[in-house]
Amino acid sequence: MLGQRGFLRASEYLLIAVCLLTEVSACALLRLSRREISIVSSIEVPPTVKAQEPFTIIVHTPSGGPTKPDKVEVRVSGLSAEIIPYDAIEQSHINYLMSRIDSPRSVSLQFDTPGIGIIRIIGRGAQEQPTLHQETVNVLPP
C-alpha cells in the first residue's frame, strides 16, 4: 500500500481522511492482517482428569488495539498435548490506542490412556522470543 520510498500516495491520504471523517467501512481497504503466535501470559490446567473424557484448559493471552485472538492449533499424541495459540494482527495506517486486555481462550483436550499427561503451550514473549509453558495433569482410568 505504500508508495515509493515508504510514503503514502495521495489516494491513500484521501481514503484515510474519508475513513476518519465518516467512519465508513472504507477503512477495511487499508487493513491487511497477518497471523502470529500469541504472547502467553498464563494457563489454567486441572490437576486431575479422567481418560477418554474431554476436559478444558484456559490459555490467557493479551489482546487489544490491532491484536485479536485467532485460531488455536492443538496436537495430541498419547499423553502429550501441544497447543499453539495465534493472534490476527491488523496492519493499518490508522493508529490504535494500545490498551491490553486479557483474552482467555478455552481449549478442549482429551487423553485416552491413564498416566501423567504433559501439556505444552508454545507462545512468544514480549520481546518476540519463543516461550514454552508446560504443565502436567494426572490422567485417571475411565
N, C-alpha and C positions, 0 to 999 in steps of 0.2 A: 504493500500500500504506500510505502514511502517513495517519493520521487528520487531523482539523482541526489547523491551525497546525503541521504537521510532526511531531507526536508519534505514537508507535506506539499502536495500540489494544491493549486488554488481550488480545485473542485473538492478536495478533501476538507479544506477550511470551511467552504460553504456548507458541506454536509454536516460538519461538526456544529456550525452555527445554527442550522435548521434544527438539528437534533436537540441542542441545548435550549433553544427558544420554544420549541413546540412539544418536546418530549415525545416525538413521533418514533415509531419503530424503525425509522431510517437508521437509527443508531446501530441496529444489528448489522448493517453493511460494513461498519468499521471494525467489528469484532471478529477476531479469529480466536480459536481456542486450541489448547494443547493439553495433553494429559501427562501428569507427573505422579510419581509415587508420593503418597501423603506423608506429612510430618505426623508422627505418632506420639501423643503426649502420655497416654496411659492405656492399660487394658484391664478388663474385669473378666476373670475366669472362675467358674465354680470349682471348689476343691475336689468334689466328687460327682461323678456322673455314672449312668448305667450303660453298659454295652448295648448296642443295637437300638438306642433311643436318642433322638436328636436333643441337643442342648444348645444354649445360646451363650456366646461371649460378646462383650461390648468392647469395641475399639474406639478410643477417643482421639479425634483429630481436630485441630483448629481450622476454622474456615472464616471467610469474610472478604469483603472487597471483591476482587476478581476471582477468588478461590472458592470453588463449590465442590462438595463431595460428589464423587463419581463412582464407578464400579468398584467392586472388591473381588479380587481373584482368590479362589480357595482351592487348595490341593490337599487331599487326604490320602495317605498310603499307610496301611496298617495302623500303628499307634502314633503316627506322626502327621501333624497338620501344618501347612504353611499358608499364611494369609498375607496378601499384599493389597492394601487399600490405595486407591488412586484419587486424585483431585483433577477436576477440569479447571484449567487456568485460562481465563478470558484475557486475551491481549487486545487492548483497545487504546485509542488515542485520548480517551477520557479518563481522568484520574479518579480514583476511588478513595474514600476515607478508609484507612486500613484498620478498622476495628476487627478484632478477632473474637469469635465465639466458639465454644466447644460444640463439636458435631459428633455426638455418639453414633456409632454405626453398629447395628446388631448383625451378627454373623452366626448362622446356624451350622453346627458341626455334628458329626456322629462317628464314634469309633465302634467297630463291630466286634472287637475282641477285648476281654478284660486285661488289665495291666496298668502300667503308668503311661499315660498319653503325654506327648510333647507337642505344645502349640507354639509356633514361631510366627511372630508378626514382623514382616520386613517393611521398614519405613525409611524416612530420611530425617536427618536432624536439621536444626535451624540454620546451620552453615552448609547445608546441602550434602553432608556426609551420610553414608548409609548407616542405618541403625537396625538393631535386632533386639526385639523383646521376646523373651522366652519364658513360658510358664509350663508347669506340669499339672496334670489332673489325674486323680485316681479313678480308673475305669473299673467299676464293679461288674460282676457277672449279671446277665439279664434276669 
